[in-house]
Amino acid sequence: MFPPSSLLARRPPQALAARWFSAIALAAMVALLGVLSAVPSPGAAPPASAGTAAIIAVDTDVAADGVQPTTAYRADASAIDVDVVVTGADAIGAFEFEVFFDPSLLEFLGWEEGPFLGSTGRATACGPLVTASTVLIGCGTSGPPPPLGATGDGTLARLSFRPRSPGEACLLLLQVETASVFGDALPTTAQNGCLDLSPDSDGDGCSNHQEMGTNPPLGGMRDPADRWDFYDVPAPALGPADVNGVRDRAVSLSDALAVLAYVGTRDGGPPTPPGFSYNSDLNANGIADGREYDRTPSADPAMPWRSRPPNGAVSLQDAMTALSQVGHSCKGIR
């Protein structure tokens, strides 16, 4: 969803400091950020001149190196953090950006200031303005130089969202501005970002995006509609001594050992001597416990990780099938 054109052009171009301060308690901010109207002291650096534009960008993966314009996340994630970063900044003393998001796909949870603006030791103050579909944040610094404004690359702010439904949720920068410590506007451009909110249609712990990928250890080359092709099972094994086994979106030796514990169980059969029963439902999820550990091997020798649906009995063949997937994980998408 893209913002209406009226949003993109609802404010005429103005000096950053003037618009920012009028939006947030003018008198209080002028007292704190008087530097924007200060006269340079003798020996102070002159206002920065126009040069190569800084870039304010949406980094959709805060854990990865570099700016990631697109990242896939699970549509049921509890929260997603994105950074608004700047690259090529030239001694900035203030910034402002406004992000548009689709409220049908994302819920805005909150924000925090990044470390970049105050990285030279200058005191900072910020003001947010949040609507149902936009987040405007402006931050400035106080006092004459030295220290000078921040130069280089860094994080301006971190925003947190919660997915509301699957889809491509783009974060569009409606406006971006930076200014020197004296309030002079500096050339600045924008780079948007998008979140691929992918569902887990078959409930096997791997998102559709992962299952349609090409890397089997990361959940790829599987069927998004087949819940049995990722051998993640409740571990430790559900049994009389422990009913708290859980799936963790990864296949490890713990999963293979849990399957091994159920070897010898079958649909309608008696419990094994250790007390494991195919037809019990110790975790009360509506699925027979034995069925959770039961698979048939792949029908394609070239893709041994493609386990298939249960056949009503757990055998050593099931444990071997689980072993073929050890090391596969779908934890990569938060």
Secondary structure, 3 states (H helix, E strand, C coil): CCCCHHHHCCCCCCCHHHHHHHHCCHHHHHHHCHHHHCCCCCCCCCCCCCCCCEEEEEECCCCCCCCCCEEEEECCCCCEEEEEEEEEEEEEEEEEEEEECCCCCEEEEEEEECCCCCCCCCEEEEEEEECCCEEEEEEEEECCCCCCCEEEEEEEEEEEEEECCCEEEEEEEEEEEEEECCCCEECEEEECEEEEEECCCCCCCCCHHHHCCCCHHHCCCCCCCCCCCCCCCCECCCECCECCCECCCECCHHHHHHHHHCCCCECCCCCCCCCCCCCCCCCCCCCCHHHHHCCECCCCCCCCCCCECCCCECCHHHHHHHHCCCCCECCCCC
